[in-house]
Amino acid sequence: MSFVFGPEVNLEKPAFVDPTARIFGRVSAGEGSSFWPYSVIRAEGAAVRIGRYCNIQDTVVIHVGGGNGTVIGDYVSIGHRAVVHGAEIGDDCLIGIGSVVMDRAKIGRRCVIGAMALVPAGMEVPEGSVVMGVPGKIVSARDNFAQTRRNALVYHRNALAYAQGRHDGWRGEAFVAWREHINKRLAAGEEVPAGA
């Protein structure tokens, strides 16, 4: 994997890594995660740990900050152009397009950070919150699990298609049937795993 620099990078069975991804330093990622075009992850002074079945979308930047590492849980979607800087993100979160999560921020499980939101340094976001605005404010509390898990599962399926050179993972009758099956299971409260 020529796009990975240094012996400390450890990607455990990634679903897809685009050749333009740039990953430096002490970076680890769990099984099934995907790294999309022009994503950049740098871990010089501390470590970046990414969980299982995450998707690090196009032009995302993940970095450490002020001696703090970055920790990202399982089934997390980091949207296009988002920045996560020395922060912690819990399982089953959706970090929206163009949003920024700053140093020492802690995002609880099953949260949604809205597009273009700024989570300021040190902010603690409780489980099940929706954050919007600049600076970010908690605008509601709800069960975000079906939304966030669905997004991660859809991205994982697409990553597997891209790994095979196919760019059609979100088209066709098979995808529609799979998505309906997943939606029913999530609506019934099941914690649907990747590969279901």
C-alpha atoms as one frame of an Amber mdcrd trajectory, in Angstrom:
protein
   0.000   0.000   0.000   2.214   2.811  -1.285  -0.129   5.547  -0.029   0.552
   4.541   3.598   3.700   6.093   5.025   5.649   4.591   7.898   5.710   1.319
   9.793   3.373   2.564  12.529   0.276   2.720  10.300  -1.972  -0.278  10.939
  -5.154  -0.644   8.876  -6.862  -3.909   9.818  -8.604  -5.385   6.764  -9.832
  -2.077   5.312 -12.842  -2.264   3.012 -11.343   0.298   0.628  -8.407   2.703
   0.598  -8.299   5.149  -2.289  -4.780   5.558  -3.743  -4.921   9.310  -3.047
  -5.470   8.828   0.714  -2.507  10.038   2.796  -1.923   8.403   6.176   1.091
   9.260   8.352   2.345   8.297  11.822   0.683   6.267  14.569  -2.641   5.580
  12.880  -4.711   2.455  13.441  -8.107   1.516  12.056 -10.385  -1.434  12.736
 -11.744  -3.918  10.254 -13.935  -2.747   7.412 -13.137   0.962   7.514 -12.777
   2.938   4.281 -10.627   5.904   3.267 -11.920   7.931   0.351 -10.229  10.258
  -2.184  -7.788  12.809  -0.799  -8.492  12.036   2.840  -5.538  12.902   5.093
  -4.739  11.448   8.509  -1.667  12.658  10.411  -0.499  11.455  13.803   2.868
  12.903  14.738   2.955  13.591  18.500   0.074  11.336  19.530  -1.989   8.530
  17.995  -5.123   8.395  15.867  -7.359   5.384  16.534 -10.272   4.711  14.201
 -12.804   1.985  14.936 -14.445  -0.662  12.788 -16.617   0.043   9.745 -15.953
   3.782   9.692 -15.926   5.827   6.510 -13.462   8.660   6.169 -14.913  10.491
   3.193 -13.392  12.651   0.462 -10.972  15.393   1.627 -11.506  14.697   5.341
  -8.626  15.773   7.600  -7.976  13.938  10.860  -5.109  15.176  13.021  -3.857
  15.154  16.584  -3.804  18.390  18.561  -1.870  19.876  21.474  -0.596  16.490
  22.613  -4.064  14.965  22.369  -4.698  11.978  20.156  -7.867  11.438  18.177
 -10.184   8.529  18.923 -13.066   7.597  16.624 -15.481   4.809  17.577 -17.103
   2.095  15.449 -19.573   2.754  12.609 -18.714   6.451  12.369 -19.211   8.458
   9.179 -16.930  11.468   8.757 -18.492  13.529   5.943 -16.747  15.210   3.026
 -14.338  18.043   3.957 -14.832  17.566   7.700 -11.961  18.111  10.153 -11.461
  16.174  13.383  -8.591  17.629  15.425  -7.451  15.995  18.681 -10.998  14.967
  19.637 -13.009  11.888  20.673 -16.023  10.631  18.767 -18.235   7.829  20.090
 -19.738   4.892  18.201 -22.440   5.377  15.558 -21.927   9.089  14.955 -22.361
  11.115  11.792 -19.995  14.068  11.429 -21.547  16.242   8.735 -20.069  17.671
   5.570 -17.615  20.501   6.212 -17.955  20.367   9.983 -15.029  20.871  12.387
 -14.523  19.073  15.710 -11.768  20.754  17.730  -9.228  19.727  20.370 -10.447
  17.838  23.455 -14.071  17.851  22.256 -15.924  14.687  23.231 -18.831  13.548
  21.094 -21.021  10.889  22.733 -22.445   7.824  20.989 -25.134   8.176  18.330
 -24.710  11.895  17.738 -25.175  13.900  14.560 -22.970  16.917  13.958 -24.676
  19.008  11.282 -23.058  20.146   8.060 -20.679  23.098   8.531 -21.027  23.023
  12.337 -18.096  23.954  14.582 -17.719  21.902  17.756 -15.431  24.133  19.851
 -12.436  22.928  21.819 -13.397  21.092  24.992 -17.133  20.852  24.237 -18.795
  17.694  25.580 -21.745  16.459  23.550 -24.024  13.925  25.312 -25.168  10.722
  23.648 -27.987  11.123  21.135 -27.455  14.828  20.500 -27.791  16.855  17.311
 -25.350  19.763  17.054 -25.672  22.602  14.554 -24.227  26.048  13.981 -21.074
  28.090  14.544 -20.221  27.778  17.327 -22.053  24.466  17.620 -25.045  24.204
  19.899 -27.078  21.165  20.872 -30.395  21.711  19.118 -32.103  18.431  19.984
 -31.741  15.069  21.661 -33.113  12.005  19.905 -32.352   8.430  18.993 -30.066
   8.863  15.983 -29.012   5.210  15.818 -30.983   4.114  12.724 -29.753   7.131
  10.741 -26.102   6.870  11.727 -25.811   3.077  11.444 -27.591   3.099   8.058
 -25.111   5.644   6.722 -22.138   3.567   7.887 -23.586   0.358   6.417 -24.337
   1.996   3.059 -20.806   3.386   2.896 -19.328  -0.005   3.803 -21.251  -1.655
   0.967 -20.047   1.039  -1.440 -16.455   0.625  -0.225 -16.552  -3.096  -1.001
 -17.772  -2.275  -4.524 -15.005   0.303  -5.030 -12.419  -2.220  -3.857 -13.551
  -4.410  -6.772 -13.296  -1.518  -9.242 -17.064  -1.025  -9.349 -18.580   2.411
  -8.891 -22.189   1.247  -8.846 -22.614   0.152  -5.230 -25.671   2.365  -4.715
 -27.535   1.328  -7.874 -29.648  -1.553  -9.026 -32.345  -3.833  -7.715 -29.985
  -5.720  -5.401 -29.012  -2.485  -3.622 -32.642  -1.342  -3.296 -33.665  -4.714
  -1.831 -30.700  -4.722   0.563 -31.435  -1.161   1.701 -35.097  -1.984   2.376
 -34.036  -5.061   4.363 -31.592  -2.972   6.429 -34.182  -0.227   7.003 -36.723
  -2.751   8.339 -34.196  -4.270  10.718 -33.071  -0.857  11.976 -36.693   0.285
  12.399 -37.271  -2.811  14.513 -34.442  -1.701  16.807 -31.847  -4.246  15.713
 -28.163  -3.338  15.944 -27.483  -4.436  12.387 -23.798  -5.309  11.830 -21.782
  -4.772   8.646 -22.215  -7.627   6.203 -25.864  -8.165   7.173
